[in-house]
Amino acid sequence: TLDDHHIKENDTIRLNLQIRGGKPIILLYDNEQKEDQEVNVKLRLNDAMNIGATYPSPSTVNERDISKKEYEWKGKYSSNGNDDCCKVTIKGKKYDYLFWEGPCMKDDQFKGNVIGIKEDDFEEELDKLLEKLGLNERERNDFIVYWLTKLSGRKGHKVTICDEVYDNEIAQLEVNGFEQYLRVMLKFEEISNEELNELPSVDSVGQTVRPTGKYVVEGGAILA
């Protein structure tokens, strides 16, 4: 009750609302057949984002400096040499991808190209956007299924396609032995129909060329 927290009549209650960053997943691809290759995945976060849920759990390298938090997954990966993502083995268990999410502390740092999507066209237009950004069918399906219920009921969607600030400052990602990265981070904001009419559509977004050979894919979003 309020009494338990020594809150009295006419006291002011300040709510600290945190924006959630959801389901950035890290997938590894290698078009050569390989078994039990050593892999080390490092994630460095600045003060715009904190770590939250993870699976599997990474090791904490540094949390003392909130502007340079660092986590890592150590294991091995195997590839069947086709278009399937690699299997990552950590502590004897196999995973299709590495998962992390957490509260967004400074959503104003998530900047980039902005478009608008109508609620009635959301599924189709989001799929079209993710395809333009380079994600394959399975990655798009996973993304849409996760976000669909969280974004339903909004009048319109202002979507920011985050730029290199996310890659180079907010959430630096390093995977040893992998030099190509495809990272997709979106910021969703609810807007009115009037505001929606002033924004460009998905058709204005250029086509991203997906890497080939040996590369890393990450996809996620935040709600603002």
Buried (B, 14 or more C-beta within 10 A) or exposed (E): EEEEEEEEEEEEEEEEEEBBBBBBBBBBBBBEEBEEBEBEBBBBBBBBBBBBEBEEEBEEEEEEEEEBBBBBBBBBBBBBEEEEBBBBBBEEEEBBBBBBBBBBBEBEBBBBEBBBBBBEEBEEBBBBBBBBBBBBEEBBEBBBEBBEEBBEEBEBBBBBBBEEBBBEBBBBBBBEEBEBBBBBBBBBBBBEEEBBEEBEBBEEBEEBEBBEEBBBBBBBBBBB
